[in-house]
Amino acid sequence: MMPVCEVCHHHCNLKEGMTGMCMARTCRGGEIVCTNYGLITSIALDPIEKKPLSRFYPGSMVVSVGSYGCNLRCPFCQNHTISYGFDPILSLPQTRYIAPDELVGIAASYREDGNIGIAFTYNEPLIGYEYVRDTSKLAHEAGLKTVLVSNGCVSEKIHDEIIPYIDAMNIDLKGFTDSYYEDVLKGDRKMVMDFITAAAKELHVELTTLIVPGYNDTDEEILELSSWIAGIRDDIPLHVSRYFPRFNMTDVPATEVSKVYHLAELAGQQLKYVYTGNC
């Protein structure tokens, strides 16, 4: 019987040596392990607002790191060269190994530059949740904050592993229909909603919705989405962001700026804090 990966909705059945859909988990010795532990493709000192987090230590900086792989297949992915636009056998992205304690040391060295901690971002961090967990524990011991930028498509098991060690999250709520999540993104909306609900009980959470023309841009959908968020708490910030043609979706034009502002205004009927992005 093949081991089943329990990280996300795909539940990949993996034979020995096989790699899952996320391109970062494999079967080794009969167990599912991550292949991207500590393998960093990108590292930068960013403003916290770039995550985006608008109401968590505004004006501060954060050391942002990413690896490779993702468990979604967003056709407009802007980070496709490290998410899934590569061959996991023949051409992995270029990486540098940074152990958890080394990363914490790097982050601590930038305190005088306004750095408050570490943000796990760029690809989907939770497909390699072990690294996020181990590094976050050490970061807290060093008095640093931890931030997670995630698509939220992870199981309850991962909630329990990660949430206690994260101080703030920006989670994508990419739309509010199952058809969009399943047919276009290859995701699971309910799983994302469950993750948001669990995280919002324990830590600072902000959400991002990228508005893609013809897919998730109706008044009805943004009203349903914002009403659901308000049902958790009406002070959860929502970032309504403008889409641009990228990667495998170049036939859909960029979202009209007026549409982004209009939908943000509608969301503001339900929520206290609504921000626009990419406008």
Phi, psi and omega in degrees: 000129183284139175298148180248129176286132184252015184286319186219192186289344183285333178048054185298129172271117189239123170286166179306125179087351179284149177252139181286175181302328182289347180070013183222011175226141185218168174263122181222118182064030179081005179236151177273123180228159176274145180260351186252019182303116177073003181270103189261127175265334185214139175211134182202155173265110187245154166296142181301330181295342182283349187291325353268135171231115184261343185233027176232105182047057180301142181089356180268174177245162178212137176284116184258133180226149176217157177247228177223159176099155179198149180261008170249171179227052180299120185291346182255019186304127180276346178248036188297334181293339176245350182270297178209009179272046181209166178265116185293343180264316189266329190210070174294150175300155178293132183229164172230130179282126175231110180295155180308315182292328177292319179296319177298320177297319177298313181298317180296328181291345181257014179303318182293344176267011178092009182286133179255348181168216186233136174244127176266118194201193176077299170258199174269107187296329190281353171289343171240050187302334181301320179291318178301313181298309184296317181291321182294322176302313180292324179298316179296321177298331180270004179079022180258153175274156177234139183232141178234130173246113193220155173277352173078003180275072180222156185282168178298327177302319180286326174310307186295329181284329193253315189306321181296344187248007181245139181265329181209146177227145159247120183246133176286124164248088197288343179182187183225032172230144178294326182296319178296313180297314187281315187277325185262314187264344185061043181240196183218106186297317182299321179298319177296315181298321178295321179295316178300314181300315180294316183293320184296339177284340191242338188205178180285126182232134168234153185238153178230132173237116176275123184270113181251118183306130177084356183243316183213032191250020180272154176302318183300318183291317181292328177292319177295316181298311183290328177294320178296317178300313182299333177293336173277301174198136182278359178258011173284119182291141176241129176257115178263114193244150181273131177277146170233147178301130181211155166053248183264008177233078179254357182268353178257122184291161178302149178296136175296135180302320180299325178293318179299314180295322179297313181293324176297321178296319178296316179299327180293346175291337182252331190242148181285326187232111177230129182238151175255149181225153178065020181261000000 
